[in-house]
């Protein structure tokens, strides 16, 4: 069975206590806490407080969503505070980013620096029994699955993994291919349904993308060395609506094998 999760950045405007309450009432089992708003790097007292709030409601503070960018000057120093905060939070995983542009736009030197940074981050975190996962995202070195795979191979550390999320507009066939390419290094998924329109990307109810997500969940196999319960983290909802979140969480629970839709 897949663990249900939520990214706290889904509701940046809400306080931690409200997010924990929403998650508990929606049957969410784990939270990825954002480092940009809810648990700031270096605020160890707050991290411990959030850990205790989660424990009181039976929710795992499973991941720390950091915004350290491997390959950017100062990334390793910035990661030191992130790692201490993740440990205080009780998170088993840290989400990081790779660079700030696509591989084709950065050149080999930036790619190599990012790989070295990721190796060092994974090494540091292993000492705390915490994994490191790279965000799979546009405008980064992991915008394409082939580039993400090359980066993970260059970084070459057993404690380093990749998240995955659908890039809007690519379509099911390409999404499935990306999951297959990343399978040797794959950790958890960020779950949402966005579509592309003439005006740009648009958030839609998860229910509208449920057929795609049944196929994606069915094809998702975390790497054999991934040490955590496989978790689908609900991220972002239409209009940042609480009612929409509750509906999306219901469908997430069904996707993860907890309820019928």
C-alpha positions as CSV (number, residue, x, y, z in Angstrom):
1,X,0.0,0.0,0.0
2,X,1.2,3.5,-0.8
3,X,1.4,6.2,1.9
4,X,-0.6,9.3,1.4
5,X,1.3,12.6,1.7
6,X,0.9,16.3,1.3
7,X,3.4,19.1,0.5
8,X,3.0,21.9,3.0
9,X,3.7,24.4,0.2
10,X,0.2,23.6,-1.1
11,X,-1.0,26.1,1.5
12,X,1.9,28.5,2.0
13,X,-0.6,31.1,3.5
14,X,-1.6,28.7,6.3
15,X,0.1,28.2,9.6
16,X,1.7,24.9,10.5
17,X,-1.1,24.0,13.0
18,X,-3.8,24.4,10.4
19,X,-1.9,22.3,7.8
20,X,-1.5,19.5,10.3
21,X,-5.2,19.6,11.2
22,X,-6.2,19.6,7.5
23,X,-4.0,16.7,6.8
24,X,-5.2,14.7,9.7
25,X,-8.9,15.3,8.8
26,X,-8.2,14.3,5.2
27,X,-6.5,11.0,6.0
28,X,-3.1,12.2,5.0
29,X,-0.3,10.1,6.6
30,X,2.8,12.2,5.8
31,X,3.9,15.7,5.1
32,X,6.8,17.2,3.2
33,X,7.5,20.5,5.1
34,X,8.6,23.4,3.0
35,X,11.8,25.2,4.0
36,X,10.7,28.5,2.4
37,X,7.8,29.2,4.8
38,X,6.8,26.6,7.4
39,X,10.1,25.3,8.7
40,X,13.0,27.7,8.0
41,X,16.6,26.3,7.8
42,X,18.4,26.7,11.1
43,X,15.2,27.1,13.2
44,X,15.7,23.9,15.1
45,X,13.2,24.8,17.9
46,X,10.5,25.3,15.3
47,X,11.5,22.0,13.5
48,X,11.1,20.1,16.8
49,X,7.8,21.8,17.5
50,X,6.5,20.7,14.0
51,X,7.7,17.2,14.6
52,X,5.8,17.0,17.9
53,X,2.6,18.5,16.3
54,X,2.8,15.8,13.6
55,X,3.4,13.0,16.1
56,X,0.3,14.1,18.2
57,X,-1.9,13.6,15.1
58,X,-0.2,10.4,13.8
59,X,1.4,12.1,10.8
60,X,5.0,11.5,9.7
61,X,7.1,14.6,8.9
62,X,8.5,12.4,6.1
63,X,10.4,14.9,4.1
64,X,12.0,18.4,4.2
65,X,11.4,20.3,1.0
66,X,14.6,22.5,0.8
67,X,15.5,25.0,-1.8
68,X,19.2,24.4,-1.9
69,X,20.4,24.2,-5.5
70,X,23.3,21.9,-6.2
71,X,25.8,23.6,-8.5
72,X,25.0,27.1,-7.2
73,X,27.8,28.8,-5.2
74,X,27.4,28.2,-1.5
75,X,25.1,25.2,-1.9
76,X,27.2,22.9,0.4
77,X,27.3,25.4,3.2
78,X,23.6,26.1,2.9
79,X,23.0,22.4,3.0
80,X,24.6,22.1,6.5
81,X,21.8,24.1,8.1
82,X,19.2,22.2,6.0
83,X,20.5,18.9,7.3
84,X,20.5,19.9,10.9
85,X,16.9,21.2,10.5
86,X,15.8,18.0,8.8
87,X,17.2,15.9,11.7
88,X,15.4,18.1,14.3
89,X,12.2,17.7,12.2
90,X,12.5,14.0,12.2
91,X,12.4,13.9,8.4
92,X,13.8,10.8,6.7
93,X,14.4,12.6,3.4
94,X,15.6,16.0,2.1
95,X,14.3,17.4,-1.2
96,X,16.9,19.5,-3.0
97,X,17.2,21.1,-6.5
98,X,19.8,20.8,-9.2
99,X,21.0,24.0,-10.8
100,X,18.8,26.8,-12.0
101,X,18.6,26.1,-15.7
102,X,18.3,23.2,-18.2
103,X,21.5,21.2,-18.9
104,X,21.6,22.5,-22.5
105,X,21.9,26.0,-21.1
106,X,24.5,25.5,-18.4
107,X,27.4,23.7,-19.9
108,X,29.6,20.8,-18.6
109,X,31.3,22.7,-15.8
110,X,28.0,23.6,-14.1
111,X,26.7,20.1,-14.5
112,X,29.9,18.6,-13.0
113,X,29.7,21.0,-10.0
114,X,26.1,20.1,-9.4
115,X,27.0,16.4,-9.5
116,X,29.8,16.9,-7.0
117,X,27.6,19.0,-4.7
118,X,24.9,16.3,-4.8
119,X,27.4,13.6,-3.9
120,X,28.6,15.6,-0.9
121,X,25.0,16.3,0.2
122,X,24.1,12.6,0.0
123,X,27.3,11.7,1.9
124,X,26.6,14.2,4.7
125,X,23.0,13.1,5.0
126,X,23.8,9.4,5.1
127,X,25.6,10.0,8.4
128,X,22.2,11.2,9.8
129,X,20.3,8.3,8.2
130,X,18.5,10.8,5.9
131,X,18.2,10.4,2.2
132,X,18.5,13.1,-0.4
133,X,16.1,13.4,-3.4
134,X,16.5,15.7,-6.3
135,X,13.4,17.6,-7.5
136,X,12.3,16.7,-11.0
137,X,11.4,20.1,-12.4
138,X,11.5,22.4,-15.3
139,X,14.2,25.1,-15.5
140,X,16.7,22.8,-13.7
141,X,19.2,20.2,-14.6
142,X,16.5,17.6,-14.1
143,X,14.0,19.0,-16.6
144,X,14.5,15.9,-18.8
145,X,14.6,12.4,-17.5
146,X,17.7,11.6,-19.5
147,X,19.5,14.6,-18.0
148,X,18.3,13.7,-14.5
149,X,19.6,10.1,-14.9
150,X,23.0,11.4,-16.2
151,X,23.3,13.7,-13.2
152,X,22.4,10.9,-10.7
153,X,25.0,8.7,-12.3
154,X,27.6,11.4,-12.3
155,X,26.9,12.1,-8.6
156,X,27.2,8.4,-7.9
157,X,26.0,8.0,-4.4
158,X,23.8,5.3,-3.0
159,X,22.0,7.7,-0.7
160,X,20.9,10.0,-3.6
161,X,17.5,9.6,-5.3
162,X,15.1,11.4,-7.6
163,X,11.5,12.5,-7.1
164,X,9.2,12.6,-10.1
165,X,6.2,14.8,-11.0
166,X,4.4,15.2,-14.3
167,X,5.4,18.1,-16.5
168,X,2.1,19.5,-17.7
169,X,1.4,18.9,-21.4
170,X,3.8,16.1,-22.0
171,X,1.2,13.4,-21.8
172,X,0.9,9.9,-20.4
173,X,3.2,8.1,-22.8
174,X,6.1,10.4,-22.1
175,X,5.4,10.4,-18.3
176,X,5.5,6.6,-18.2
177,X,8.8,6.7,-20.2
178,X,10.2,9.1,-17.6
179,X,9.3,6.8,-14.7
180,X,11.0,3.9,-16.5
181,X,14.2,5.9,-17.1
182,X,14.4,7.1,-13.5
183,X,13.4,3.7,-12.0
184,X,16.9,2.8,-10.7
185,X,17.0,6.0,-8.6
186,X,13.3,6.8,-8.0
187,X,11.9,7.7,-4.7
188,X,8.5,9.4,-4.1
189,X,6.1,11.2,-6.3
190,X,4.5,14.7,-6.2
191,X,0.9,14.3,-7.3
192,X,-1.2,16.9,-9.0
193,X,-3.2,17.4,-12.2
194,X,-2.4,20.5,-14.3
195,X,-3.2,21.0,-18.0
196,X,-1.9,23.4,-20.6
197,X,-4.2,25.9,-22.2
198,X,-3.7,28.9,-24.5
199,X,-3.2,31.0,-21.4
200,X,-0.6,28.7,-19.9
201,X,-0.8,26.0,-17.3
202,X,-4.0,25.5,-15.3
203,X,-4.6,23.6,-12.1
204,X,-7.4,21.2,-12.3
205,X,-9.1,18.7,-9.9
206,X,-7.2,15.5,-9.4
207,X,-10.3,13.6,-10.3
208,X,-10.0,14.9,-13.9
209,X,-6.6,13.2,-14.3
210,X,-7.4,10.1,-12.4
211,X,-7.0,7.7,-15.4
212,X,-3.5,9.1,-16.0
213,X,-2.6,8.7,-12.4
214,X,-3.9,5.1,-12.2
215,X,-1.5,4.3,-15.0
216,X,1.4,6.3,-13.4
217,X,0.9,4.8,-9.9
218,X,0.7,1.4,-11.5
219,X,4.0,1.9,-13.3
220,X,5.9,3.5,-10.3
221,X,8.4,1.3,-8.7
222,X,10.7,3.0,-6.2
223,X,14.4,2.0,-6.4
224,X,15.1,-1.2,-4.5
225,X,17.5,0.8,-2.2
226,X,14.8,3.4,-1.4
227,X,14.4,2.9,2.4
228,X,11.1,4.7,3.0
229,X,7.4,3.8,2.6
230,X,6.5,4.8,-1.0
231,X,4.6,8.1,-0.7
232,X,2.5,10.1,-3.1
233,X,2.6,13.7,-1.9
234,X,-0.4,15.8,-3.0
235,X,1.1,19.1,-4.2
236,X,-1.0,22.2,-5.1
237,X,-4.7,22.2,-5.7
238,X,-7.1,24.3,-7.9
239,X,-7.4,27.9,-6.6
240,X,-5.6,26.9,-3.3
241,X,-9.0,25.8,-2.1
242,X,-9.5,23.8,1.1
243,X,-12.6,22.1,-0.3
244,X,-10.6,21.2,-3.5
245,X,-7.8,19.8,-1.3
246,X,-10.3,17.6,0.6
247,X,-11.6,16.2,-2.7
248,X,-8.2,15.7,-4.1
249,X,-7.1,14.0,-0.9
250,X,-10.0,11.6,-1.2
251,X,-9.0,10.6,-4.7
252,X,-5.3,10.3,-3.6
253,X,-6.4,7.9,-0.9
254,X,-8.2,5.8,-3.5
255,X,-5.1,5.9,-5.8
256,X,-2.9,4.8,-2.9
257,X,-5.2,1.8,-2.1
258,X,-6.9,3.2,1.0
259,X,-10.4,4.0,-0.2
260,X,-12.6,3.5,-3.2
261,X,-13.1,6.7,-5.2
